Amino acid sequence: MRFLFVSLGCFLSYMASSQVNGGEHIFEFLRLAQSPHITAVGGMSVANASKDIMMSTANPALLRPEFHAQLGLNYNIYYAGTKVSNLYYAHHAKNIQTTFGLGIQYLDYGSFKLTDNLGNINGTAKAADYAITINASRAYLERWRYGVALKYAHSNLIENKSAALLADIGIVYADTNNQLYAGAVVKNAGVQLKKYDVQTGSQPLPIDLQIGIMKKFKKAPFALSMLAHHLYKWDIRYDNPADQVDNTLLFNDNTQDTKKKTYFADKLFRHFVFALDLQLGKRLEISMGYNHLRRSELALTEKKGLSGFSFGGGLYLNKFIIHFAQSYYHISGAYSEVGINFALNRLFGLGQAGDKINWSEKFGNNYK
């Protein structure tokens, strides 16, 4: 655990000195939520105490023994026909008190025509990104869990290829008596193994530092969450030329104060994501989230609509968990996702072989 905190400090120092803001990173697909439930709560989550195994893709410390033999799977059509597939499986090794996870993230951008300067077609090529993740998580004392996820990411963009080795390092604090949960994670820290272009050199990775809390209420059927991201840099506001006032014009009808604005509130709230989970009985859950950074960067000034908001629902059955979500990036339309989790040890029996690999074990809803 002490080593984990030292590692977090080293990563913070590295990020503060070398990272740049969004839109200038490679492997940006690693920022995408791998679960409809994560999408529904704003696209990020580091402390959600849900029974959804796919939450472990957001923070490796959220991988718990209760997810033993569960398989999470979703397949969706992203914008511009991009096909997105996510898979995650967990296994708890009882003899060493460690929970392991294996995840695959795959984006298929389709086929593209290759042409010369005159427009002659020289063939076709495919573009795709994928990442393979191996995760391990353990308990520490009574209320803590820590986890590490190692990722191999590969990108094939027509004729250019790149690869990287990355890691997520996370911790979770769970006060189950007061139903208060907190988490922190350093995401996508690593090194580029293969460059798109040798002459261009290495490009920055989509590193992030996220800290969040979640509070459930014993006498109310809902939970509130707040998450802060991009904590290694204060100003993540896009430098929009439209916000600048040209004082060199003779006739300037802009009535704003010509003093340079600080945009303090906007800079502050761009770091936050707010979420609500509402329990409707034992089986049904409704979720919603608000991402201010997404709304600020993608909404139109004239008509913002629901940009930055997301909604979803979860149906918790004995052998299946089904999640659906819609996220609004832009007024042009919402992105819809569907995912399903399988309790494989309840669906299939492996007899004596299953007993040997701990297949039939069941664990309660805890962080130990």
N, C-alpha and C positions, 0 to 999 in steps of 0.2 A: 504493500500500500504506500509506503514511504517513497519507493522508487516511482510509483505512479505520479505522485505529486511533483517530484523532481522533474519527471518527463514533461508534465504539463507546463511547468515553469520554463523549461528550455524551449518548448514549442511557442510559448507566448513571446519570448524574447525574439525568436526567429521571425515570427509573423509580423511583429511590430516594426521590424527593421527592413523587411524585404518584400512585403506583399502589396499588391495593387488592388483596386476595386474591381467590381464585376464587369463582365464583358471583355476582359483581357486575359482570361484564363483558358487553359486547355482542360479537357475532360469535364466540361461543365455539366454533362449528363449525370455526374455523380451527385449533383445537388438536387436532382429530382426525387420527390417522395416515391418510395417503393411500395406504398400501401394506400388504398383509398382512405383508410382511417387517418393516416398522417396527412393526406391531402385535405381531408375535411376539417382538420384543426389548424389549418394555415400553412401546411407544407413542411413544418418542422415540429419536432417533439423530442424532448430529452428526459422527461420525468413522468410520462403518462403511465399510470398503474393499470392500464387495460389488460384484459386477458388475450389480447391480439398479439400473436407471435411476431407479426410483421413490424411491430413497434421496435423490435430489436435492431432493425436496419437503421434506425435513427440514432440509437445510442447502444453500443454493445453491452453496457452494464444492465440494460433492461432485459437481457436474456436470462431467464430464470428456470429452475427445475420444473415448474409447472408446465413448461412448453415442451417437455419431453415427448418425442415421437410425433410432434406436430409438423405439418407441412403447409406453408403459405404459398399461394399461387395467384397471380393475376396477369391478364393479357388485355391490353387496351390499345386503341388507335389514338395516337397523339395528333397534334396539329400537322398539317401538310401530309397526311397519310403515314406518318412515322408509326411503326409498330413497336410497342413497348411490352416486354415480358419480364416478370420478376418472380423468382422462386427462392424459398428459404426453408430450411429444415433444421430441427434442433434435436439434440440427443444429450441426455444427462448421464454422466459417468458417476455413479453413486459411490464407487470405491475411492475416488479422488475428489469427490464433492465439487466437480466442475461441469458446467454446462457448455456444450459445443454447438456451433451453428455453421451451416454451409449455405451460402447464398449466391445466386446468379442474377445479374442484371444485364438485359440485352435490348438494344435499340436498333431496329432495322429501318434505315432511311430509304430503302428501295434501290432501283436501278436507274442509272443516268446514262444518257447518250454521250459518247466521246466524239467531238468534232474538231476539225482543224480550223485555221483562220478563215477559210472560205466557206465553212459550214458543212463540209463533207463529213458524213458519219463514218467514224473509224471503229465503231464497236460500242459496247456497253460495259459498264462497271458498277459494282455495288458499293454502298457505303453503310457501315455499321459500327457501333460501339458496344463493348461489353466489359463487364467486371466480374471477377470471381472472388468471393469473400470467405474467409475462414475466421470464425469468431470463438472466443473463449471467455467465460464469465464465472466469477466466484464470489462468495459471500465473505464479508470482513466484519468481525464482531457481530452485534445484534441487528444493526440497522443499515449497514452499508453493503453495497455490491460494487465491484469494479470489473471492467471488461476491456478487451482489446480485440480489434478486428483488423486483420491483414487483408489487403486487396491487391489483386493484379488487374490493372485496367489496360485495355487495348482499344485503339481507335484505327479504323480503316476508312479513310476519306478519299475515295476514288484511287488515286495513285500514291497517296501519302499515308504513311503509317506511323503510329507512335505507341509507346507502351510506358507504363509507370508502375511502381510499387509504392503503395500508400498504406496508411494506418489510421484507424479511429481509436482514440483512447477515451474512455468514459467512466464516470462514477455516478452512483445513485444513492441518495439517502432516503430511507423510508421510515416514517414514524406512523406505524399502522394504528396505534391507539388514537392518535389525533387526526389520522388520515391526511397527513401532510407529507408530500413527496418533493424532492429536489434532485436535480441532475445537472451534470456538466459534461461536455464532450469537446474534444479537439478532433476535427474531421479533416480527412484527406491530406494529412501531412505525409510527405514522402519525397521521392526522387523520380525524375523522368529517366527511364532506362533507354528508350529509343526516341529520337527526335524526328519530327515531321521533315525537317530540313536541316542537314548538318551545318550548313552555312549560317542559318538563322540562329541556331543554338537552342538552349533550353527556354521553355516558356513557363510562366508561373502556374502552379497548381491551385485548384479551388479550395484552399484551406479556409477553415472557419472555426471560430470558438463560440460555443453556444452554452448558455446557462438558463435553466428554467425551473419553475415551481408549479406544483399542482396541489390544490386543496379540495378535498371531498368534505361533505357535510353529513353527519350522522342522521340528522332529522330532515334533510332535504335531498331530493333525488338528483342532484347535479354536482358537477365539479368544475372549478374554474382553474384555468391555466394561463401562465404568462411566460414567455420565452424571450430572451435577448440574444441576438446573433451579431456577427461581425464585431465582436468586442475588442479586437486588436486594433481597430481604427475608429476614431470618433466620427469623422466626416465621410459618410458614404453616399452623400447626396450627389446626384448627377449634375454636372455643371451645364445647365441649360442656357444656351445663348439667348433664348426668349426672355429670360429673367433679367438680362442686362439692359440698362438704360443708357442710350447714346446721348451724352450731354453735348456733343459737338453739333447737333442739329440746331438750326436757328429757331425753328418752330417745333417744339416738342410738346405734344398734347398729353403726355404721360403725367398724371397728377401725383404719382408716387414721390415720396421723399427720395432725393437723389443720393442720399447717403447709402453706403453699401449695407444691405441687409445681412443680418447674422443667421437668420433662419434657424434659430436655436431649437424651437419646438419641433420643426420638421426633421432636423438632423437627429434629435433625440428619439422620436417615435419611429423613425425608419429602422431602428434597431429592434423593435418589439413586434411580437406576434401574440395575439390574444385568442383564447379558445374557451368553449363551453361544451361539456359533455352532459347530456341529460338522460337519466335512466328512466325508462317507462316500463316498470316491472322488471322481472328477472331476465327477460329475453331480448328486449328491444332497447337500443341506445341511439340517441340523436346527437349529432355533433355539428358544431359550427366554429368558424375561425375568421380572424381578420388579420391580414398581413399588410401593414402600412407601406412597407417598401415596395411591394408589388403594385399597390394602388397608385403610389406616387409616380412610379416609373412608367406604368402602362396605361393608366386612365387618360382619356382625352380631357383637356381643360374645359371644353364646352359641354361635355356630357360624360360624367364619370361612371354612371350606372352602378353595377355591383362589383366593379373591378376591385380586387383585393379581398373579396369575401369568398368563403367556401362553406359548403354544407355537405352533410352525409348522414348515413344511418347504418347501424349494425344489428344483425339478427344472430343471437347466440343460442345455438342448438347443442345437443349433447355431443354430436359427432362432427358438426360443421359450424363454421362461423362465416357469415356472408356480410360483406361490407360494400356499400355504394357511396360514391362521392361526386360532387360537382364543384369545380373551382372556376372562378371568373377572373381571368387575366385581363380581358378586354371586353368592350361592349359588343364585339363581333360574335360572341357566343361563349358558352361554358365548355369546359373539358370534363367529360364524364369518365369515371373509373368504376370497375367492378372487381372485387377480389374475394377469394374463398379460402378458408383454412380447414384442413382436414386433421382429425385426431386419428392418425393411422393405427395406433395400437388398439383403438376401439373398433376400427373398421375391419382390421385383418388380424387373424391369430396365427402365430408362427409356431405354436406348440412348444416343445422343449427347446428348440433353437431360439425362440423368442425369450424364454426365461434366461438363457445364457447371456444374451446381449442386453438384458434389462428392458426388453421391449414392452412388457406388460406393466411396468411400474407406473403408478399414478401419484401425482404430487399435488399438494394444496396450493392455494393462491397466496404465496408468500415470497419474500425477497431473500430467503436463506438458501 
